[in-house]
Amino acid sequence: MGTEETTFGFPFAVAGDGGIKATGGDEAIRGKIIQVLFTAPGERVNLPDFGCGLFNLVFEPNDTVLAAAMEFTVGQALTRWLGDEIIVDSVGVESGDETINIEIIYTKRSDLSREAVRVHFR
């Protein structure tokens, strides 16, 4: 098996072993944030409320209303599902012509360090 990676338009890649690989900051927390963002409610059988339905919002018109809805939805989901591990400092969403950029700034409760996760949809 080679070490070649398949990359997506997000800040993570699928490694050769099939795992998700992200860059920068605390990898475990980042992985959990990505899991919350990309899991749709109802997708997990034993935890049907888990996730935030971000992909459902991507199909809405790309405007300031969508950006505000994403900021609220992402912030609420991360606080609910990861509130014991992180403090969500801010969620910023920029919508362009055919892109949406999400920046999540959070503080890890374990050592009070600040980190950021950025997600780009094209």
Sequence and secondary structure as in RCSB ss.txt:
>XXXX:A:sequence
MGTEETTFGFPFAVAGDGGIKATGGDEAIRGKIIQVLFTAPGERVNLPDFGCGLFNLVFEPNDTVLAAAMEFTVG
QALTRWLGDEIIVDSVGVESGDETINIEIIYTKRSDLSREAVRVHFR
>XXXX:A:secstr
     EE SSSEEE TTS EEE SS HHHHHHHHHHHH  TTSSSS TT S  HHHHHTS  SHHHHHHHHHHHH
HHHHHHHTTTEEEEEEEEEE SS EEEEEEEEETTT  EEEEEEEE 
